[in-house]
């Protein structure tokens, strides 16, 4: 009697490794979704000029206005509306980080 054993471990590990950028994309898109209503707004330029980029196992989210860093760190009363203000990005990032396992599951990196 002979048996043949076929191992698919390599393929499974490669599939999981290939899905990591997808998990990063899910996390960054959720961060953008969470931060947009909190982003200070006068005309909406800061909200509209948000870009998400994923390259390999690295991702970036960028608020494309040169004043974004100031809006993130300081309260400007004439540029905020109800529910918006400083720390719009960092507070959203903290929430996304707490749910990191969900993005890994959604991308099928972990079960």
N, C-alpha and C positions, 0 to 999 in steps of 0.2 A: 504494500500500500504506500503510495507516495502523496505528499501534500505540497501544495504550492502556496506560499504566503506572499502577498503583495502588500507593500507598505506605501501608503499615500501620505505619510507624515510630511514629506518634503513639499508636496503640493499644497497641503493644508496650511503649513507654515508660510509658504510663499503667498497664498491667497490672503492670509491674515495680514502679512506685511504690506501687501498691495492695497489693503483697505484702510490703512492708517491715514493716508491723505483724505479719504472720504470722511473719516471721523473728525479730522481737523476742520474740514469744510463745514460739516454739520455744526460744530461748536462755534465757529466764527460767524456763520449765518445767524445762529441763535443769538450770539452776542450783539450783532447788528440789529436784529429784531427787538431785543430787549432795550438797547440803548437809544434807539431812535425816538421813542416818545419822551425820553428823559433829556434829550439833547436840547440845550438852550436854543431859542429860535427868535429871531426878529423877522428875517425874510425867508429863512429856511435853507440858506446856502450851506451851512454846516451839516445839516441833516442830509441834504441831497448829494453831497460830495464825499460819501463814505464808500470806500473800496475794500473788497475782500480778495485776497490772493493766496493761493496755496501752490507751493512748488515743492514737490517731494514730501518730506516729512516736516516741512516748515510752513507756517502760515502767518499772514499779516492782515491786520485790519487798520485802515488809515482814514482819518478824517482829514480831507484834503485842503482845508483852509488853514492859513498860517496862524490864525488866532485860536485854533482848537485847543492848544495846550493851556492857554489862559482861561478859556471857558471851562476846561476840566478842573482847574485848580482854584478858581476864584468865583465868587458870586457877583455878577453884574446885574443889577436890578433892571436896567433898561434893555437887557438882552434876554431876559428870561420870562417865561410864562408859567402859569400854575403847573406844578408837577415837574418842572425842569430845574436845572441848576448844575452846580459843580459836581464832580465825581460821577458823571453820567456813564463814563466808560469803565472806570475802576469798579463801581458798584455792580455793573452788569457783568464784568469779567469775573467778579467774585461769585456771582450766582451761577454762571456758566461752569466755573471750575468745580463747584459743588455737585454739578450734574454730569461730570466728565464720564462716568461709567455708562450713563445712558447713551452718549454719543458713540462710545466704543461698541456697545451692544447693537445700536442701530446700524452701524457699519459692519457688523459681524466680525469684529476683531476679537471680542470675547463673547462667551455664551452666558 
